[in-house]
Amino acid sequence: MKIIAIGDPHGDLETIKQIPITNIDLILLTGDLGSATLMRKMAFENIERKKQGLPERKYSSKQEKRAFMEAYNTTLQIIKYLSKFAPKHWQGKHAGSKLILRYIKKAKPKYVFCGHIHE
């Protein structure tokens, strides 16, 4: 069985396209799939404002939607591209589960694949 694991591509489809993908049985795609550049910019701006004692900046629903759509669209682009090489099975689960951590510690599986998370 041939497996490729890709973690945290952050919407960088061009880098993924450079990976030689042939005769793949399974693609494990973990962590930040889409680009969160706009969301990150908005969040860090407010962190800096807070450090300076300034009130949090409120973003319009249009700005928030634009940031969300950036992440959504770049995630879909990556999934669509990779689905050409292996069957697609979305397994979106809540991250950071204490229950899963306890299971991993108890069962001690041979492999655990994950990307980093933001909560």
C-alpha positions as CSV (number, residue, x, y, z in Angstrom):
1,M,0.0,0.0,0.0
2,K,1.3,3.4,-1.0
3,I,0.4,6.3,1.4
4,I,1.2,10.0,1.2
5,A,0.7,12.2,4.2
6,I,0.4,15.9,3.8
7,G,0.1,18.2,6.8
8,D,-0.9,21.8,7.1
9,P,-0.7,22.9,3.5
10,H,-2.3,26.3,4.3
11,G,-3.9,26.5,0.9
12,D,-0.6,26.2,-1.0
13,L,-1.8,24.1,-4.0
14,E,1.3,25.0,-6.1
15,T,3.5,23.2,-3.5
16,I,1.2,20.2,-3.4
17,K,1.3,20.0,-7.2
18,Q,5.1,19.5,-7.0
19,I,4.7,16.3,-5.0
20,P,5.0,13.2,-7.2
21,I,1.7,11.5,-6.8
22,T,1.3,8.2,-8.8
23,N,-0.3,4.9,-7.9
24,I,-1.4,6.2,-4.5
25,D,-3.7,4.0,-2.4
26,L,-4.3,6.6,0.4
27,I,-3.7,10.3,0.9
28,L,-3.8,11.5,4.5
29,L,-4.4,15.2,4.5
30,T,-4.2,16.7,8.1
31,G,-4.4,20.0,9.6
32,D,-4.8,23.5,8.1
33,L,-6.0,22.7,4.6
34,G,-7.0,26.2,3.4
35,S,-5.3,29.6,3.6
36,A,-6.2,31.7,6.6
37,T,-4.2,34.7,5.6
38,L,-7.1,37.2,6.0
39,M,-8.4,35.6,9.2
40,R,-4.9,35.6,10.7
41,K,-4.4,39.2,9.7
42,M,-7.7,40.2,11.4
43,A,-6.9,38.2,14.6
44,F,-3.4,39.5,15.0
45,E,-4.5,43.1,14.4
46,N,-6.8,42.8,17.3
47,I,-4.1,41.1,19.5
48,E,-1.8,44.1,18.8
49,R,-4.7,46.5,19.5
50,K,-5.3,44.8,22.8
51,K,-1.6,45.1,23.8
52,Q,-1.8,48.8,23.1
53,G,-4.9,49.2,25.2
54,L,-7.1,49.9,22.2
55,P,-10.6,48.4,21.7
56,E,-11.0,45.4,19.5
57,R,-11.7,46.3,15.9
58,K,-15.1,45.1,14.6
59,Y,-15.1,43.7,11.1
60,S,-18.1,43.9,8.8
61,S,-19.9,40.8,7.9
62,K,-18.6,41.3,4.3
63,Q,-15.0,41.3,5.6
64,E,-15.6,38.2,7.8
65,K,-17.3,36.4,4.9
66,R,-14.3,37.2,2.6
67,A,-11.9,35.8,5.2
68,F,-14.0,32.6,5.6
69,M,-14.4,32.2,1.9
70,E,-10.6,32.4,1.4
71,A,-10.2,29.4,3.7
72,Y,-13.2,27.6,2.3
73,N,-12.2,28.0,-1.4
74,T,-8.6,27.1,-1.0
75,T,-9.5,24.0,1.0
76,L,-11.8,22.9,-1.8
77,Q,-9.2,23.5,-4.4
78,I,-6.7,21.2,-2.6
79,I,-9.3,18.5,-2.0
80,K,-10.5,18.6,-5.6
81,Y,-6.9,18.4,-6.9
82,L,-6.0,15.5,-4.7
83,S,-9.2,13.6,-5.3
84,K,-7.9,12.9,-8.8
85,F,-5.3,10.6,-7.4
86,A,-7.1,8.7,-4.6
87,P,-10.7,8.2,-3.5
88,K,-12.1,11.1,-1.3
89,H,-13.4,10.4,2.2
90,W,-14.0,13.5,4.3
91,Q,-13.4,12.7,8.0
92,G,-13.8,16.1,9.5
93,K,-13.8,15.7,13.3
94,H,-13.6,18.1,16.3
95,A,-9.9,18.6,17.2
96,G,-8.4,18.7,20.6
97,S,-10.6,16.0,22.1
98,K,-9.4,14.7,25.5
99,L,-11.3,11.5,24.8
100,I,-9.2,10.9,21.7
101,L,-6.0,11.7,23.6
102,R,-7.0,9.2,26.4
103,Y,-7.7,6.6,23.7
104,I,-4.3,7.1,22.0
105,K,-2.5,6.9,25.4
106,K,-4.4,3.7,26.3
107,A,-4.5,1.9,23.0
108,K,-1.0,3.0,21.9
109,P,-1.7,2.7,18.1
110,K,1.2,2.2,15.8
111,Y,0.5,5.4,13.9
112,V,-1.3,8.6,14.6
113,F,-1.6,11.3,11.9
114,C,-2.6,14.8,12.7
115,G,-1.9,18.4,11.9
116,H,-1.7,21.3,14.2
117,I,-5.0,22.9,15.4
118,H,-6.4,26.3,16.3
119,E,-9.0,26.5,19.0
